[in-house]
Amino acid sequence: MKTLFFGVSAKGFPSLVVALSFFSGIQLLFLGVIGEYLTRPYEEVKGRPTCIIAESTLQRSEMKGHE
């Protein structure tokens, strides 16, 4: 707490913070990579289309013929 309020740093504290931040960033990076690898097969297995088509030109031309 002394370090945060008064600026008096303990010996080795800055290097500890840098090391923890670096390795935490590496963990988050790999967690994102694992998430991508798990999400892609999951999306394919669901079988949903990537976009929803509101209206097709084929349907529209068929509708005009029946009027």
Secondary structure, 3 states (H helix, E strand, C coil): CHHHHHCCCCCCHHHHHHHHHHHHHHHHHHHHHHHHHHHHHHHHHHCCCCCCCCCCHHHHHHHHHCC
